[in-house]
Each structure stands twice: as C-alpha cells, then as structure tokens.
Amino acid sequence: MEKDKLEKHEVMQYLREYNEQEIFYQQYQLKKHDNTSLQLFLKDYDKHSLMHKQIYIEEFLLKGQNEFEKEDTMWLDQEKDIEVRKYSRFMPQLSAIHDFFEMIYVLENEMYVEVEGKKMALKSGDIAFIPPNTIHKPIVMENTIAMQIMIRKSTFQKVFFKMLKGNHVISEFFLNALYIKENKNILIFHSHLDKHLLDCSL
C-alpha cells in the first residue's frame, strides 16, 4: 500500500516539473513583449520541429489559422487509441480544433476553456469533454496541473456506444458529438477529485 502511495506522489511530482514545451513557452512569453528579442530567440527554432513537438505559437501559424491536429497525424498509424499529455503551462492562448475527442482532467488548481466566446472555469477534479470539430481555447494558469486525453473518434464510438442508449442529456450530447459536423458545446463533470478516477488517471 505504501509503495502504491509513493508512486502516485512521484507521478504528481513529475507532472509539476517543467517539461520541454513549458520551458520553451516560458522563454517565449518573456521575449514576446520585445520584437527584436523575440526574433533572435525564434531564429534558433524550426517551425516544423516545433510543430512535431506539439509546440504552437502564432508566429508559426498562418494568419487566422487555428491549432489543428488530425487523427492520422496524431497517432501516425500507431495501434494506440488514446494519447495522454500534460497541458503546458505558459502556453499561448490559441484557438484549437481537432477531429477527435479531447478530455481535460484538472488535477491541481484551475484553468479555463473558451467556447463560442464563453469562458468556463475548470477547477480541481473537473473533467471536460470536447467533441470533435469544436473550436476551443484552453487558458492554462502558471500553477495548473491538467491532463489532456485525446481519444480516437472510432474508439470512442466503439467503447461508449452501448452506454449511449437512452434519451438523456449525456447520451444526446455524445450522439450529437459523433454525428454532427460542428459542435458548439462541451460537457463538464465535477468529480471533486474522486479517488478511484484520480488513481486510474495517474
């Protein structure tokens, strides 16, 4: 039992440490206010290598372009159905759109998600489901620890289809998410850091 607790603590410690993306974003935010410093900083980076590392900044996106990832580029023909990442602190507030499901799970502190101009707060323990083809803007605080879980649309359909039967709000939301091309809503659950859910996620 003690070993199990220690491992969870180690995972949280690992998540609190800055990763490569966060170090880049932190330096980028410091230089952003001075164009000369920013250009000197960016000249050492290649647009394609940054994108490959899932680092997105407006200078390397086409004007008016949203951050976009497709299923086939996300998984690159891998057998995996789910991709899990930590949400990067210091990341720019850019709108994103994907053709797969995204689930946000906030582990510490809070963050915001903006959809259709409406800003929604996600606090510790909150889980947000963002359907495919939903333009959303994640706003991550400096002390936010949150997981970004991406699920293939086909996997979601296969695994959750039996659970989606019935005329209630949740099944209606997911059925619309699977079969309607453009979505303007997200679904938020307040789990209050349910122990079982937290253990599974970690």
Residue frames as a rotation matrix with the C-alpha (Angstrom) as fourth column:
MET 1
0.570 0.822 0.000 0.00
0.822 -0.570 0.000 0.00
0.000 0.000 -1.000 0.00
GLU 2
0.446 -0.477 -0.758 2.82
0.173 -0.784 0.596 2.40
-0.878 -0.396 -0.267 0.91
LYS 3
-0.621 -0.698 0.358 4.57
0.436 0.073 0.897 1.68
-0.652 0.713 0.259 -2.39
ASP 4
-0.090 0.708 0.700 1.32
0.987 -0.029 0.156 2.49
0.130 0.705 -0.697 -4.24
LYS 5
0.804 0.391 -0.448 1.03
0.504 -0.848 0.164 5.87
-0.316 -0.358 -0.879 -2.47
LEU 6
0.008 -0.908 -0.418 4.66
0.140 -0.413 0.900 6.68
-0.990 -0.066 0.124 -3.18
GLU 7
-0.599 -0.225 0.769 4.20
0.740 0.211 0.638 6.01
-0.306 0.951 0.040 -6.88
LYS 8
0.424 0.822 0.382 1.21
0.887 -0.462 0.010 8.36
0.184 0.334 -0.924 -7.08
HIS 9
0.702 -0.253 -0.666 3.23
0.213 -0.818 0.535 11.04
-0.680 -0.517 -0.520 -5.29
GLU 10
-0.383 -0.918 0.107 6.08
0.315 -0.021 0.949 10.53
-0.868 0.397 0.297 -7.78
VAL 11
-0.238 0.386 0.891 3.69
0.969 0.033 0.245 10.90
0.065 0.922 -0.382 -10.72
MET 12
0.810 0.580 -0.087 2.36
0.586 -0.804 0.101 14.18
-0.012 -0.133 -0.991 -9.32
GLN 13
0.340 -0.781 -0.524 5.93
0.108 -0.521 0.846 15.39
-0.934 -0.345 -0.093 -8.71
TYR 14
-0.551 -0.514 0.658 6.81
0.654 0.224 0.723 14.51
-0.518 0.828 0.213 -12.31
LEU 15
0.158 0.721 0.675 3.77
0.956 -0.282 0.077 16.43
0.246 0.633 -0.734 -13.58
ARG 16
0.844 0.148 -0.515 4.72
0.366 -0.861 0.353 19.50
-0.391 -0.487 -0.781 -11.54
GLU 17
-0.162 -0.974 -0.160 8.19
0.356 -0.208 0.911 19.66
-0.920 0.091 0.380 -13.12
TYR 18
0.366 0.243 -0.898 8.55
-0.626 -0.650 -0.431 21.80
-0.688 0.720 -0.085 -16.25
ASN 19
0.359 -0.235 0.903 8.84
0.594 0.804 -0.027 19.80
-0.720 0.546 0.428 -19.47
GLU 20
-0.604 -0.714 0.355 10.47
0.705 -0.270 0.656 20.87
-0.372 0.646 0.666 -22.76
GLN 21
-0.115 0.659 0.744 7.31
0.784 -0.399 0.475 22.55
0.609 0.638 -0.471 -24.06
GLU 22
0.793 0.482 -0.373 6.79
0.605 -0.552 0.573 24.54
0.070 -0.681 -0.729 -20.86
ILE 23
0.028 -0.869 -0.493 10.41
0.602 -0.380 0.702 25.73
-0.798 -0.317 0.513 -20.77
PHE 24
-0.681 -0.218 0.699 10.07
0.725 -0.331 0.604 26.92
0.100 0.918 0.383 -24.38
TYR 25
0.222 0.881 0.417 6.74
0.715 -0.438 0.545 28.64
0.663 0.177 -0.727 -23.71
GLN 26
0.639 -0.032 -0.769 8.09
0.669 -0.471 0.575 30.35
-0.380 -0.882 -0.280 -20.57
GLN 27
-0.438 -0.875 -0.208 11.06
0.561 -0.447 0.697 31.78
-0.702 0.189 0.687 -22.51
TYR 28
-0.542 0.332 0.772 8.77
0.751 -0.220 0.622 32.71
0.376 0.917 -0.130 -25.42
GLN 29
0.560 0.823 -0.097 6.40
0.762 -0.466 0.450 34.65
0.325 -0.326 -0.888 -23.10
LEU 30
0.335 -0.526 -0.782 9.36
0.579 -0.539 0.611 36.56
-0.743 -0.657 0.124 -21.61
LYS 31
-0.712 -0.698 0.076 10.64
0.445 -0.365 0.817 37.58
-0.543 0.616 0.571 -25.07
LYS 32
-0.170 0.732 0.660 7.24
0.985 0.133 0.107 38.23
-0.010 0.668 -0.744 -26.67
HIS 33
0.662 0.505 -0.554 6.98
0.575 -0.816 -0.057 41.83
-0.481 -0.280 -0.831 -25.49
ASP 34
0.193 -0.662 -0.725 10.12
-0.478 -0.708 0.520 42.89
-0.857 0.246 -0.453 -27.37
ASN 35
0.929 0.342 -0.140 10.07
-0.275 0.386 -0.881 42.08
-0.247 0.857 0.453 -31.10
THR 36
0.297 -0.900 -0.320 13.88
-0.812 -0.062 -0.581 42.14
0.503 0.432 -0.749 -31.52
SER 37
-0.481 -0.444 0.756 14.43
-0.820 0.532 -0.209 39.72
-0.309 -0.720 -0.621 -28.60
LEU 38
0.378 0.730 0.570 11.62
-0.386 0.684 -0.619 37.52
-0.841 0.015 0.540 -29.89
GLN 39
0.876 -0.055 -0.480 13.08
-0.465 0.174 -0.868 37.30
0.131 0.983 0.126 -33.42
LEU 40
-0.152 -0.988 0.009 16.55
-0.899 0.135 -0.416 36.47
0.410 -0.072 -0.909 -32.02
PHE 41
-0.349 0.107 0.931 15.00
-0.675 0.660 -0.329 33.77
-0.650 -0.744 -0.158 -29.83
LEU 42
0.597 0.746 0.296 12.91
-0.311 0.555 -0.771 32.24
-0.739 0.369 0.564 -32.66
LYS 43
0.468 -0.434 -0.770 15.73
-0.869 -0.066 -0.491 32.13
0.162 0.899 -0.408 -35.22
ASP 44
-0.632 -0.730 0.259 17.17
-0.770 0.627 -0.113 29.10
-0.080 -0.271 -0.959 -33.39
TYR 45
-0.385 0.587 0.712 13.95
-0.094 0.742 -0.663 27.15
-0.918 -0.323 -0.231 -33.92
ASP 46
-0.977 0.112 -0.182 12.50
-0.161 0.176 0.971 25.45
0.141 0.978 -0.153 -36.96
LYS 47
-0.300 0.951 0.080 8.72
-0.953 -0.302 0.019 25.70
0.042 -0.070 0.997 -37.46
HIS 48
0.275 0.454 -0.847 8.33
-0.543 0.801 0.253 22.02
0.794 0.390 0.467 -38.39
SER 49
-0.536 -0.511 -0.672 10.37
0.258 0.659 -0.707 20.68
0.804 -0.552 -0.221 -35.48
LEU 50
-0.904 0.279 0.324 8.34
-0.423 -0.471 -0.774 22.79
-0.063 -0.837 0.544 -33.03
MET 51
0.028 0.972 -0.233 5.06
-0.978 0.074 0.193 21.55
0.205 0.223 0.953 -34.53
HIS 52
-0.005 -0.118 -0.993 6.37
-0.179 0.977 -0.115 17.98
0.984 0.178 -0.026 -34.31
LYS 53
-0.836 -0.350 -0.423 6.87
0.356 0.240 -0.903 18.55
0.418 -0.905 -0.076 -30.58
GLN 54
0.127 0.987 -0.100 3.30
0.875 -0.064 0.480 19.93
0.467 -0.148 -0.872 -30.31
ILE 55
-0.381 -0.247 -0.891 4.59
0.614 -0.788 -0.044 23.45
-0.691 -0.563 0.452 -29.64
TYR 56
0.062 0.535 0.842 2.31
0.952 -0.285 0.111 26.05
0.300 0.795 -0.527 -31.23
ILE 57
-0.370 -0.142 -0.918 2.89
0.471 -0.881 -0.053 29.80
-0.801 -0.452 0.393 -31.40
GLU 58
0.622 0.766 -0.164 1.04
0.260 -0.399 -0.879 32.36
-0.739 0.504 -0.448 -33.50
GLU 59
0.127 -0.654 -0.746 4.22
-0.715 -0.581 0.388 33.40
-0.687 0.484 -0.541 -35.37
PHE 60
-0.857 -0.513 0.036 4.38
-0.372 0.667 0.645 29.94
-0.355 0.540 -0.763 -36.98
LEU 61
-0.259 0.843 0.472 0.67
0.673 0.508 -0.538 29.59
-0.693 0.178 -0.699 -37.71
LEU 62
-0.659 0.126 0.742 -0.91
0.620 -0.469 0.630 31.11
0.427 0.874 0.231 -40.82
LYS 63
-0.931 0.323 0.170 -2.92
-0.364 -0.846 -0.389 34.25
0.018 -0.424 0.905 -40.11
GLY 64
-0.074 0.995 0.069 -6.33
-0.994 -0.079 0.073 33.24
0.078 -0.063 0.995 -38.78
GLN 65
-0.074 -0.005 -0.997 -5.33
-0.287 0.958 0.017 29.56
0.955 0.287 -0.072 -38.61
ASN 66
0.665 0.285 0.691 -6.34
-0.744 0.162 0.649 27.51
0.073 -0.945 0.320 -35.57
GLU 67
-0.570 -0.750 0.337 -4.07
-0.785 0.617 0.045 24.93
-0.242 -0.239 -0.940 -34.00
PHE 68
0.539 0.805 -0.249 -5.28
-0.841 0.502 -0.201 21.75
-0.037 0.318 0.947 -35.71
GLU 69
-0.690 -0.685 0.236 -4.38
-0.656 0.729 0.197 18.12
-0.307 -0.019 -0.952 -35.29
LYS 70
0.241 0.749 -0.617 -5.95
-0.884 0.432 0.179 15.25
0.400 0.503 0.766 -37.20
GLU 71
0.796 0.141 0.589 -6.32
-0.434 0.811 0.392 11.66
-0.423 -0.568 0.706 -36.05
ASP 72
0.901 -0.426 0.088 -3.92
0.390 0.701 -0.597 10.34
0.192 0.572 0.798 -38.69
THR 73
0.174 -0.882 0.438 -1.17
-0.104 -0.459 -0.883 12.82
0.979 0.108 -0.171 -37.72
MET 74
0.397 0.035 0.917 -1.81
-0.894 -0.211 0.395 12.46
0.207 -0.977 -0.053 -34.00
TRP 75
0.638 -0.048 0.769 -1.29
-0.401 0.832 0.384 8.69
-0.658 -0.553 0.511 -33.97
LEU 76
-0.028 -0.725 -0.688 0.82
-0.991 -0.069 0.114 8.25
-0.130 0.685 -0.717 -37.15
ASP 77
0.247 0.276 -0.929 -0.65
-0.596 0.799 0.079 4.79
0.764 0.533 0.362 -37.88
GLN 78
-0.832 -0.494 0.251 0.12
-0.489 0.439 -0.754 3.59
0.263 -0.750 -0.607 -34.36
GLU 79
-0.488 0.638 -0.596 -2.09
0.429 0.770 0.473 0.99
0.760 -0.024 -0.649 -32.75
LYS 80
-0.863 0.111 -0.492 -2.82
0.445 -0.294 -0.846 3.27
-0.239 -0.949 0.204 -29.81
ASP 81
-0.068 0.921 0.383 -6.33
0.844 -0.152 0.514 4.63
0.532 0.359 -0.767 -29.40
ILE 82
0.913 0.364 -0.183 -5.61
0.397 -0.688 0.608 7.19
0.096 -0.628 -0.773 -26.71
GLU 83
-0.128 -0.936 0.328 -2.90
0.567 -0.340 -0.750 9.83
0.814 0.091 0.574 -26.32
VAL 84
0.781 0.346 -0.519 -2.24
0.621 -0.348 0.702 11.41
0.063 -0.871 -0.487 -22.91
ARG 85
-0.222 -0.835 0.503 -0.29
0.570 -0.530 -0.628 14.62
0.791 0.148 0.593 -22.37
LYS 86
-0.175 0.123 -0.977 0.12
0.857 -0.470 -0.212 17.23
-0.486 -0.874 -0.023 -19.70
TYR 87
0.773 0.424 0.472 -1.36
0.590 -0.755 -0.287 20.60
0.235 0.500 -0.833 -20.57
SER 88
-0.222 -0.968 0.121 1.55
0.873 -0.252 -0.418 23.02
0.435 0.013 0.900 -20.97
ARG 89
0.487 0.236 -0.841 1.79
0.656 -0.734 0.174 25.92
-0.577 -0.637 -0.512 -18.57
PHE 90
-0.239 -0.528 -0.815 2.71
-0.036 -0.834 0.551 29.29
-0.970 0.161 0.180 -20.18
MET 91
-0.539 0.044 0.841 1.20
0.793 0.361 0.490 28.14
-0.282 0.932 -0.229 -23.50
PRO 92
-0.971 0.208 -0.121 -0.20
-0.237 -0.919 0.314 30.97
-0.046 0.334 0.942 -25.66
GLN 93
-0.280 0.946 0.161 -3.97
-0.017 0.163 -0.986 31.37
-0.960 -0.279 -0.030 -25.70
LEU 94
-0.804 -0.039 -0.594 -4.64
-0.590 -0.076 0.804 29.97
-0.076 0.996 0.038 -29.17
SER 95
0.306 0.945 0.119 -7.86
-0.847 0.327 -0.420 28.50
-0.435 0.028 0.900 -30.50
ALA 96
-0.818 -0.562 0.126 -7.66
-0.474 0.781 0.406 24.80
-0.327 0.272 -0.905 -31.32
ILE 97
0.388 0.910 -0.147 -9.81
-0.879 0.317 -0.355 22.35
-0.277 0.267 0.923 -33.28
HIS 98
-0.744 -0.624 0.237 -9.40
-0.553 0.775 0.306 18.57
-0.375 0.097 -0.922 -33.68
ASP 99
-0.067 0.741 -0.668 -11.23
-0.817 0.344 0.463 15.73
0.573 0.577 0.582 -35.42
PHE 100
-0.348 -0.013 -0.938 -11.06
0.393 0.906 -0.158 13.50
0.851 -0.424 -0.310 -32.32
PHE 101
0.772 0.630 -0.084 -12.43
0.291 -0.234 0.928 13.71
0.565 -0.741 -0.364 -28.77
GLU 102
-0.431 -0.865 0.258 -10.46
0.029 -0.299 -0.954 15.63
0.902 -0.404 0.153 -26.19
MET 103
0.682 0.554 -0.478 -10.89
0.491 0.137 0.860 15.17
0.542 -0.821 -0.179 -22.47
ILE 104
-0.206 -0.708 0.676 -9.40
-0.281 -0.619 -0.733 17.62
0.937 -0.341 -0.072 -19.98
TYR 105
0.608 0.318 -0.727 -8.86
0.579 0.449 0.681 16.46
0.543 -0.835 0.089 -16.40
VAL 106
0.240 -0.490 0.838 -7.72
-0.439 -0.825 -0.357 19.16
0.866 -0.282 -0.413 -13.94
LEU 107
0.208 -0.273 -0.939 -5.56
0.639 0.765 -0.081 17.70
0.741 -0.583 0.333 -11.14
GLU 108
-0.223 -0.321 -0.920 -4.42
0.913 -0.399 -0.082 20.87
-0.341 -0.859 0.383 -9.34
ASN 109
-0.717 -0.036 -0.696 -5.62
0.060 -0.998 -0.010 24.47
-0.695 -0.049 0.718 -9.25
GLU 110
0.340 0.933 0.117 -7.71
0.308 0.007 -0.951 25.65
-0.889 0.359 -0.285 -12.21
MET 111
-0.881 -0.459 0.114 -7.80
0.275 -0.301 0.913 26.56
-0.385 0.836 0.392 -15.89
TYR 112
-0.027 0.884 -0.467 -10.34
-0.386 -0.440 -0.811 27.93
-0.922 0.158 0.353 -18.35
VAL 113
-0.672 -0.059 0.738 -11.79
0.639 0.457 0.618 26.79
-0.374 0.887 -0.269 -21.65
GLU 114
-0.390 0.527 -0.755 -13.38
-0.435 -0.828 -0.353 29.29
-0.812 0.190 0.552 -24.02
VAL 115
-0.705 0.297 0.644 -16.02
0.665 0.593 0.454 28.05
-0.247 0.748 -0.616 -26.49
GLU 116
0.001 0.743 0.669 -18.12
0.846 -0.357 0.396 30.40
0.534 0.565 -0.629 -28.62
GLY 117
-0.243 -0.198 0.950 -16.81
-0.070 -0.973 -0.220 33.40
0.968 -0.120 0.222 -26.69
LYS 118
0.754 0.525 0.395 -17.95
-0.454 -0.017 0.891 31.91
0.474 -0.851 0.225 -23.36
LYS 119
-0.335 -0.942 -0.010 -15.18
-0.525 0.195 -0.828 31.32
0.782 -0.272 -0.560 -20.80
MET 120
0.776 0.612 -0.155 -15.75
-0.265 0.539 0.800 28.36
0.573 -0.580 0.580 -18.46
ALA 121
-0.030 -0.779 0.626 -13.67
-0.985 -0.084 -0.152 27.69
0.171 -0.621 -0.765 -15.33
LEU 122
0.565 0.072 -0.822 -12.40
-0.027 0.997 0.069 24.17
0.824 -0.017 0.566 -14.70
LYS 123
0.339 -0.400 0.851 -11.36
-0.926 -0.302 0.227 23.55
0.166 -0.865 -0.473 -11.10
SER 124
-0.721 -0.674 0.162 -9.50
-0.693 0.699 -0.175 20.63
0.005 -0.239 -0.971 -9.45
GLY 125
-0.649 0.438 0.622 -11.32
0.071 0.849 -0.524 17.40
-0.757 -0.296 -0.582 -10.21
ASP 126
0.336 0.808 -0.484 -13.28
-0.481 -0.294 -0.826 18.80
-0.810 0.510 0.290 -13.16
ILE 127
-0.569 -0.391 0.724 -13.42
0.411 0.628 0.662 16.78
-0.712 0.674 -0.197 -16.37
ALA 128
0.106 0.572 -0.813 -14.40
-0.582 -0.627 -0.517 18.42
-0.806 0.528 0.267 -19.66
PHE 129
-0.125 -0.057 0.991 -15.32
0.667 0.734 0.126 16.52
-0.735 0.676 -0.054 -22.83
ILE 130
-0.125 0.024 -0.992 -14.63
-0.569 -0.820 0.053 18.48
-0.812 0.571 0.116 -26.02
PRO 131
0.577 0.430 0.694 -16.24
0.241 0.722 -0.648 16.87
-0.780 0.541 0.313 -29.09
PRO 132
-0.388 -0.671 0.632 -14.53
0.821 0.061 0.568 16.66
-0.420 0.739 0.527 -32.49
ASN 133
-0.411 0.127 0.903 -14.70
0.725 -0.554 0.409 19.83
0.552 0.823 0.136 -34.63
THR 134
0.757 0.571 -0.318 -15.28
0.643 -0.567 0.514 22.16
0.113 -0.594 -0.796 -31.68
ILE 135
0.002 -0.756 0.655 -13.25
0.262 -0.632 -0.729 25.38
0.965 0.173 0.197 -31.75
HIS 136
0.894 0.240 -0.378 -12.00
0.406 -0.078 0.911 25.91
0.189 -0.968 -0.167 -28.21
LYS 137
0.203 -0.835 0.512 -9.34
-0.234 -0.549 -0.802 27.98
0.951 0.043 -0.307 -26.49
PRO 138
0.545 -0.092 -0.834 -7.59
0.748 0.503 0.433 26.46
0.380 -0.859 0.343 -23.44
ILE 139
0.368 -0.421 0.829 -6.30
-0.403 -0.876 -0.266 29.02
0.838 -0.236 -0.492 -20.94
VAL 140
0.505 -0.289 -0.813 -3.79
0.635 0.763 0.123 27.41
0.585 -0.578 0.569 -18.60
MET 141
0.924 -0.163 0.345 -2.53
-0.340 -0.762 0.551 29.13
0.173 -0.627 -0.760 -15.44
GLU 142
0.061 -0.998 -0.015 1.09
-0.762 -0.037 -0.647 29.07
0.645 0.051 -0.763 -14.29
ASN 143
-0.652 -0.300 0.697 0.21
-0.732 0.490 -0.474 26.69
-0.199 -0.819 -0.539 -11.43
THR 144
0.460 0.880 -0.121 -2.25
-0.871 0.420 -0.255 24.48
-0.174 0.222 0.959 -13.37
ILE 145
-0.821 -0.525 0.226 -1.66
-0.437 0.832 0.342 20.74
-0.368 0.182 -0.912 -13.46
ALA 146
0.302 0.953 -0.011 -4.07
-0.644 0.195 -0.740 19.25
-0.703 0.231 0.673 -16.00
MET 147
-0.591 -0.438 0.677 -4.09
0.135 0.774 0.618 16.23
-0.795 0.457 -0.399 -18.29
GLN 148
-0.033 0.504 -0.863 -5.12
-0.930 -0.331 -0.158 16.32
-0.365 0.798 0.479 -21.93
ILE 149
-0.483 -0.034 0.875 -6.54
0.017 0.999 0.048 12.96
-0.875 0.038 -0.482 -23.03
MET 150
-0.269 0.336 -0.903 -7.20
-0.927 -0.345 0.148 12.51
-0.262 0.876 0.404 -26.74
ILE 151
-0.312 0.310 0.898 -9.42
-0.009 0.944 -0.329 9.66
-0.950 -0.111 -0.291 -27.90
ARG 152
-1.000 -0.023 -0.021 -9.94
-0.023 0.099 0.995 8.48
-0.021 0.995 -0.099 -31.47
LYS 153
-0.360 0.928 -0.092 -13.49
-0.929 -0.366 -0.055 9.10
-0.085 0.066 0.994 -32.65
SER 154
0.041 0.350 -0.936 -13.83
-0.529 0.802 0.276 5.46
0.847 0.484 0.218 -33.80
THR 155
-0.731 -0.375 -0.570 -12.57
0.275 0.602 -0.749 4.19
0.624 -0.704 -0.337 -30.42
PHE 156
-0.883 0.439 0.164 -14.96
-0.401 -0.525 -0.751 6.42
-0.243 -0.729 0.640 -28.54
GLN 157
-0.091 0.886 -0.455 -17.84
-0.962 0.040 0.271 5.19
0.258 0.462 0.848 -30.71
LYS 158
-0.117 -0.050 -0.992 -16.88
-0.193 0.981 -0.027 1.53
0.974 0.189 -0.124 -30.22
VAL 159
-0.815 -0.350 -0.462 -16.28
0.346 0.346 -0.872 1.68
0.465 -0.870 -0.161 -26.46
PHE 160
-0.910 0.396 -0.123 -19.04
-0.125 -0.545 -0.829 4.04
-0.396 -0.739 0.546 -25.41
PHE 161
-0.715 0.653 -0.250 -21.78
-0.432 -0.131 0.893 3.17
0.550 0.746 0.375 -27.89
LYS 162
-0.323 0.603 -0.729 -23.53
0.581 0.735 0.350 0.71
0.747 -0.311 -0.588 -25.53
MET 163
-0.559 0.047 -0.828 -23.52
0.770 -0.342 -0.539 3.38
-0.309 -0.939 0.155 -22.82
LEU 164
-0.977 0.056 -0.207 -25.09
-0.115 -0.951 0.288 5.95
-0.180 0.305 0.935 -25.13
LYS 165
-0.550 0.834 -0.039 -28.53
0.428 0.322 0.844 4.36
0.717 0.448 -0.534 -25.40
GLY 166
-0.092 0.597 -0.797 -31.37
0.972 -0.121 -0.203 6.19
-0.218 -0.793 -0.569 -23.71
ASN 167
0.219 0.283 0.934 -32.92
0.619 -0.780 0.092 9.62
0.755 0.558 -0.346 -24.06
HIS 168
0.712 -0.012 -0.702 -30.98
0.610 -0.484 0.628 11.59
-0.347 -0.875 -0.337 -21.53
VAL 169
0.901 -0.274 -0.336 -28.73
-0.327 -0.938 -0.112 14.63
-0.285 0.211 -0.935 -21.74
ILE 170
0.024 -0.985 0.174 -25.40
-0.511 0.137 0.848 12.74
-0.859 -0.109 -0.500 -21.72
SER 171
-0.176 -0.073 0.982 -26.31
0.596 0.786 0.165 10.24
-0.784 0.614 -0.095 -24.45
GLU 172
0.815 0.521 0.254 -27.76
0.528 -0.487 -0.695 13.07
-0.238 0.701 -0.672 -26.56
PHE 173
0.655 -0.642 -0.397 -24.55
-0.529 -0.766 0.366 15.09
-0.539 -0.030 -0.842 -26.14
PHE 174
-0.302 -0.872 0.386 -22.28
-0.297 0.471 0.831 12.23
-0.906 0.136 -0.401 -27.26
LEU 175
0.075 0.392 0.917 -24.52
0.775 0.555 -0.301 11.11
-0.627 0.733 -0.262 -30.12
ASN 176
0.968 0.225 -0.112 -24.54
0.129 -0.827 -0.547 14.69
-0.216 0.515 -0.829 -31.42
ALA 177
0.352 -0.920 -0.169 -20.76
-0.616 -0.364 0.698 14.81
-0.704 -0.141 -0.696 -30.94
LEU 178
-0.344 -0.494 0.799 -20.32
0.167 0.805 0.570 11.67
-0.924 0.330 -0.194 -33.06
TYR 179
-0.179 0.399 0.899 -22.67
0.915 0.403 0.003 12.54
-0.362 0.823 -0.437 -35.91
ILE 180
0.898 0.440 -0.025 -22.90
0.403 -0.843 -0.357 16.33
-0.178 0.311 -0.934 -36.18
LYS 181
0.379 -0.818 0.433 -20.06
0.742 -0.011 -0.671 18.05
0.554 0.575 0.602 -38.04
GLU 182
-0.426 -0.525 0.736 -19.81
0.031 -0.822 -0.568 21.23
0.904 -0.219 0.367 -35.98
ASN 183
0.221 0.463 -0.858 -20.17
0.874 0.297 0.385 21.41
0.433 -0.835 -0.339 -32.22
LYS 184
-0.109 -0.208 0.972 -20.54
-0.101 -0.971 -0.219 24.45
0.989 -0.122 0.085 -30.03
ASN 185
0.694 0.388 0.606 -20.90
-0.639 -0.054 0.767 22.79
0.331 -0.920 0.211 -26.63
ILE 186
-0.496 -0.758 -0.423 -18.67
-0.325 0.614 -0.719 20.95
0.805 -0.219 -0.551 -24.19
LEU 187
0.646 0.688 -0.330 -19.68
-0.001 0.433 0.901 18.70
0.763 -0.582 0.281 -21.31
ILE 188
-0.382 -0.786 0.486 -18.23
-0.528 -0.245 -0.813 19.28
0.758 -0.567 -0.321 -17.82
PHE 189
0.552 0.446 -0.704 -18.34
0.330 0.659 0.676 16.84
0.766 -0.605 0.217 -14.89
HIS 190
0.157 -0.470 0.868 -17.38
-0.826 -0.544 -0.145 17.87
0.541 -0.695 -0.474 -11.35
SER 191
0.322 -0.064 -0.945 -15.68
0.131 0.991 -0.022 14.75
0.938 -0.116 0.327 -9.95
HIS 192
0.780 -0.085 0.620 -14.31
-0.585 -0.450 0.675 16.51
0.221 -0.889 -0.401 -6.82
LEU 193
-0.223 -0.960 -0.167 -11.09
-0.888 0.271 -0.372 14.52
0.403 0.065 -0.913 -7.37
ASP 194
0.811 0.565 0.151 -12.85
-0.585 0.776 0.237 11.18
0.016 -0.281 0.960 -6.91
LYS 195
0.145 -0.851 0.504 -10.15
-0.692 0.277 0.667 8.82
-0.707 -0.446 -0.549 -5.57
HIS 196
0.258 0.001 0.966 -10.83
0.383 0.918 -0.103 5.94
-0.887 0.397 0.237 -7.98
LEU 197
0.926 0.158 0.343 -10.83
0.377 -0.329 -0.866 8.25
-0.024 0.931 -0.364 -11.01
LEU 198
0.691 -0.722 0.025 -7.66
-0.721 -0.686 0.098 10.02
-0.054 -0.086 -0.995 -9.85
ASP 199
0.094 -0.658 0.747 -5.88
-0.369 0.674 0.640 6.69
-0.925 -0.336 -0.179 -9.24
CYS 200
0.514 0.173 0.840 -6.85
0.611 0.615 -0.500 5.40
-0.603 0.770 0.210 -12.70
SER 201
0.988 -0.084 0.127 -5.66
0.031 -0.705 -0.709 8.60
0.149 0.704 -0.694 -14.37
LEU 202
0.458 -0.871 0.176 -2.32
-0.848 -0.368 0.382 8.71
-0.268 -0.325 -0.907 -12.57
